[in-house]
């Protein structure tokens, strides 16, 4: 083992230690995400009786809203699900191509610096979710997807 490290340059050893540090950070992040998922599972397990009461209810004064089939019959719900998929696709697409775009258009930036430029984008996505939740107190949930679509179209124009 020591014969191997004798032939390794300082730069190579530094690169290897950086990779090891990243792997450790990814493992820590994975553990944190696993703990969060476990907490969510526990909350759902504890609330199982309430969920069963909600989904087993056949109908009420407003129609068949107690089943998944009844939920899928609501037009606005289908549109919001589609909008959520498109939002996630847009966020993933922006994040995927951003670093390559910065590196190609700004030669002074390395991929590492370009990744640091991406960080404010995550803050903007998060703030958009909070602002959208705030607007839900002023506008009805049925109006929100249309308002967001109009604002996005105006911003892109």
DRENGU-386543 format. One record per residue (C-alpha): x, y, z; residue number from 1; residue in three letters. Coordinates in nm, 2 decimals. Example, Ala and Ser with C-alpha at 12.3 -4.5 7.8 and 13.67 -1.06 7.14 Angstrom:
<recs>
REC   east  north     up seq type
REC   1.23  -0.45   0.78   1  ALA
REC   1.37  -0.11   0.71   2  SER
</recs>
This chain:
<recs>
REC   east  north     up seq type
REC   0.00   0.00   0.00   1  UNK
REC   0.28   0.24   0.08   2  UNK
REC   0.45   0.17  -0.25   3  UNK
REC   0.14   0.29  -0.43   4  UNK
REC   0.12   0.62  -0.24   5  UNK
REC   0.49   0.68  -0.30   6  UNK
REC   0.43   0.72  -0.67   7  UNK
REC   0.13   0.95  -0.63   8  UNK
REC   0.18   1.32  -0.68   9  UNK
REC   0.05   1.58  -0.43  10  UNK
REC  -0.21   1.70  -0.69  11  UNK
REC  -0.34   1.35  -0.73  12  UNK
REC  -0.36   1.29  -0.36  13  UNK
REC  -0.55   1.62  -0.32  14  UNK
REC  -0.79   1.51  -0.59  15  UNK
REC  -0.84   1.18  -0.43  16  UNK
REC  -0.91   1.34  -0.09  17  UNK
REC  -1.16   1.58  -0.25  18  UNK
REC  -1.34   1.28  -0.41  19  UNK
REC  -1.35   1.10  -0.07  20  UNK
REC  -1.48   1.42   0.10  21  UNK
REC  -1.76   1.44  -0.16  22  UNK
REC  -1.85   1.08  -0.12  23  UNK
REC  -1.87   1.13   0.26  24  UNK
REC  -2.10   1.44   0.21  25  UNK
REC  -2.32   1.24  -0.03  26  UNK
REC  -2.35   0.96   0.23  27  UNK
REC  -2.44   1.21   0.50  28  UNK
REC  -2.70   1.37   0.27  29  UNK
REC  -2.84   1.03   0.20  30  UNK
REC  -2.87   0.95   0.56  31  UNK
REC  -3.05   1.28   0.63  32  UNK
REC  -3.29   1.22   0.35  33  UNK
REC  -3.35   0.87   0.47  34  UNK
REC  -3.43   1.00   0.82  35  UNK
REC  -3.67   1.25   0.67  36  UNK
REC  -3.85   0.99   0.47  37  UNK
REC  -3.87   0.77   0.78  38  UNK
REC  -4.03   1.06   0.97  39  UNK
REC  -4.29   1.11   0.69  40  UNK
REC  -4.37   0.73   0.69  41  UNK
REC  -4.42   0.75   1.07  42  UNK
REC  -4.66   1.04   1.04  43  UNK
REC  -4.86   0.86   0.77  44  UNK
REC  -4.87   0.55   0.97  45  UNK
REC  -4.99   0.74   1.28  46  UNK
REC  -5.26   0.90   1.08  47  UNK
REC  -5.38   0.58   0.90  48  UNK
REC  -5.72   0.59   1.06  49  UNK
REC  -5.79   0.94   0.94  50  UNK
REC  -5.68   0.85   0.59  51  UNK
REC  -5.90   0.55   0.58  52  UNK
REC  -6.20   0.75   0.69  53  UNK
REC  -6.13   1.01   0.42  54  UNK
REC  -6.08   0.77   0.13  55  UNK
REC  -6.34   0.51   0.23  56  UNK
REC  -6.62   0.77   0.24  57  UNK
REC  -6.83   0.69  -0.06  58  UNK
REC  -7.00   1.02  -0.12  59  UNK
REC  -7.12   1.34   0.05  60  UNK
REC  -7.32   1.65  -0.04  61  UNK
REC  -7.07   1.76  -0.31  62  UNK
REC  -7.06   1.43  -0.50  63  UNK
REC  -6.81   1.15  -0.51  64  UNK
REC  -6.51   1.32  -0.35  65  UNK
REC  -6.40   1.05  -0.11  66  UNK
REC  -6.23   0.82  -0.36  67  UNK
REC  -5.94   0.85  -0.60  68  UNK
REC  -6.17   0.81  -0.90  69  UNK
REC  -6.38   1.11  -0.78  70  UNK
REC  -6.06   1.31  -0.74  71  UNK
REC  -5.95   1.23  -1.09  72  UNK
REC  -6.29   1.35  -1.22  73  UNK
REC  -6.21   1.71  -1.10  74  UNK
REC  -6.08   1.90  -1.40  75  UNK
REC  -5.87   2.15  -1.20  76  UNK
REC  -5.69   1.87  -1.01  77  UNK
REC  -5.59   1.71  -1.34  78  UNK
REC  -5.46   2.04  -1.47  79  UNK
REC  -5.27   2.11  -1.15  80  UNK
REC  -5.10   1.77  -1.16  81  UNK
REC  -5.00   1.83  -1.52  82  UNK
REC  -4.87   2.18  -1.42  83  UNK
REC  -4.67   2.02  -1.14  84  UNK
REC  -4.50   1.77  -1.37  85  UNK
REC  -4.42   2.05  -1.62  86  UNK
REC  -4.28   2.26  -1.33  87  UNK
REC  -4.05   1.98  -1.22  88  UNK
REC  -3.94   1.92  -1.58  89  UNK
REC  -3.86   2.28  -1.63  90  UNK
REC  -3.66   2.30  -1.30  91  UNK
REC  -3.47   1.99  -1.39  92  UNK
REC  -3.40   2.11  -1.74  93  UNK
REC  -3.27   2.45  -1.62  94  UNK
REC  -3.05   2.29  -1.37  95  UNK
REC  -2.92   2.03  -1.61  96  UNK
REC  -2.82   2.27  -1.89  97  UNK
REC  -2.72   2.57  -1.68  98  UNK
REC  -2.36   2.46  -1.59  99  UNK
REC  -2.28   2.36  -1.95 100  UNK
REC  -2.42   2.68  -2.08 101  UNK
REC  -2.21   2.89  -1.84 102  UNK
REC  -1.89   2.70  -1.91 103  UNK
REC  -1.95   2.73  -2.29 104  UNK
REC  -2.05   3.10  -2.29 105  UNK
REC  -1.81   3.23  -2.02 106  UNK
REC  -1.47   3.07  -2.06 107  UNK
REC  -1.34   3.22  -1.74 108  UNK
REC  -1.58   3.01  -1.54 109  UNK
REC  -1.50   2.65  -1.45 110  UNK
REC  -1.78   2.40  -1.39 111  UNK
REC  -1.72   2.44  -1.01 112  UNK
REC  -1.78   2.82  -1.03 113  UNK
REC  -2.08   2.76  -1.26 114  UNK
REC  -2.23   2.53  -1.00 115  UNK
REC  -2.19   2.81  -0.74 116  UNK
REC  -2.39   3.04  -0.98 117  UNK
REC  -2.67   2.78  -0.98 118  UNK
REC  -2.72   2.81  -0.61 119  UNK
REC  -2.93   3.13  -0.63 120  UNK
REC  -3.15   2.95  -0.87 121  UNK
REC  -3.25   2.71  -0.60 122  UNK
REC  -3.33   3.00  -0.37 123  UNK
REC  -3.55   3.15  -0.64 124  UNK
REC  -3.73   2.82  -0.69 125  UNK
REC  -3.79   2.79  -0.31 126  UNK
REC  -3.90   3.15  -0.28 127  UNK
REC  -4.14   3.10  -0.57 128  UNK
REC  -4.31   2.81  -0.38 129  UNK
REC  -4.34   3.03  -0.06 130  UNK
REC  -4.48   3.32  -0.26 131  UNK
REC  -4.72   3.09  -0.43 132  UNK
REC  -4.84   2.97  -0.10 133  UNK
REC  -4.88   3.33   0.02 134  UNK
REC  -5.09   3.41  -0.29 135  UNK
REC  -5.32   3.12  -0.21 136  UNK
REC  -5.46   3.33   0.07 137  UNK
REC  -5.56   3.60  -0.18 138  UNK
REC  -5.66   3.39  -0.48 139  UNK
REC  -5.86   3.07  -0.50 140  UNK
REC  -5.67   2.76  -0.57 141  UNK
REC  -5.86   2.72  -0.90 142  UNK
REC  -5.73   3.06  -1.02 143  UNK
REC  -5.37   3.01  -0.92 144  UNK
REC  -5.25   2.79  -1.21 145  UNK
REC  -5.39   3.04  -1.46 146  UNK
REC  -5.24   3.34  -1.28 147  UNK
REC  -4.90   3.17  -1.26 148  UNK
REC  -4.92   3.08  -1.63 149  UNK
REC  -5.00   3.44  -1.73 150  UNK
REC  -4.72   3.58  -1.51 151  UNK
REC  -4.47   3.33  -1.66 152  UNK
REC  -4.58   3.41  -2.01 153  UNK
REC  -4.54   3.79  -1.94 154  UNK
REC  -4.20   3.73  -1.79 155  UNK
REC  -4.08   3.53  -2.09 156  UNK
REC  -4.21   3.78  -2.34 157  UNK
</recs>
